Amino acid sequence: MLKRLISIIGTTGIGKTRLAIDLAKHLDTEIISCDSRQFYKEMKIGTAMPTDEELAEAKHHFVANLSVNDYYSIGQYEVDALKKLDEIFSQKDVAIMVGGSGMYEKAVVEGMNDLPEADAENQQKLLSIWENVGIEALQKLLEELDPNYFSIVDKDNPRRLLRAIDIIWQTGKTYTENLSAPKDKRNFKTIRIGIDAPREVIYERINLRVDKMIEKGLLEEVRGLIADRDRVALQTVGYSELFRYFDGEWDLDFAIEEIKKNSRRYAKRQITWNKKLDNVNWVNYDNSLQEALSLLEKLSNSEI
């Protein structure tokens, strides 16, 4: 029987961390994170990184393992995550993956094609365009090079724009063409479990979560990162807005409301992304553990 990867998906703030830990404890296994911002040890509060207590409940990988000064690509993550899964599967029949970064989840489950690593010269050129002309110049460049990918990419995420343009320059093919190339088959079976909730519940949880982040010291965390504010990892909701507060551009109440608004927008994008995924088994947010266990039992019985 193939080893099984249980991938937990859902919007920000919906309870993915708790479900992952509870399932890992029940199944006696380990968790790999595919939350691309929880990789960075300096960003604990603003990314809702699992607490020390939560980390002690189940073994986690790819949490606080990098610095914001480190360059780390989806391609590198795919390689590292698959290697870690091989290690876990040598001891266990099942592993858990959790996080809100859809591209990173998809890289592990489906593969990201054989794309070249970042080219330092291209990256420097593109960073210079971004810093001196603005993100609009990168958007325009990508739209000219690959209008199909431009129509679906998160246009406000400079890292996505930089990566796509770099690949196009290196390969001479559009990013869309690169992505459509055949991918390696996985040697494990993935069961996607999505946590579902009404939109008003998602938004209420997001608003409450932002308030709690402020109480926990998000301002101090962001203040300590001002010197690194140009790092790609920090072009993130919760950090970008507070940098503008520290610049004196916005007052604090307005900055907090912008964090909530941009977090809700991010959740909308996650909903759109998750709806396009194959074979998602949805569970209800207020009974996710029992429904997930029931689902896994049914799937196990059907395999026997």
CORKAVEN-V826894 format. One line per field, one symbol per residue. burial: b if it has 9 or more other ideal C-beta (glycine too) atoms within 8 Angstrom, else e. A space follows every 50 residues. Layout:
burial=???
//
This chain:
burial=eebbbbbbbbbbbbbbbebbbbbbbebebbbbbbbbbbbbebbbbbbbbb eeebbeebebbbbbebebeeeebbbbbbebbbebbeebbeebebbbbbbb bbbbbbbbbeebbeeeebbeebbeebbebbeeeebebbbebbbebbeebb eebeeebbebbbbbbbbbebeeebbbebbeeeeeebebebbbbbbebeee bbbebbbbbbbebbeeebbebbeebbebbebebbbbbbbbbbbbbbeeeb eeebbbebbbebbbebbebbbebbeebeebbebbbeebbebbbebbeebe eeee
//
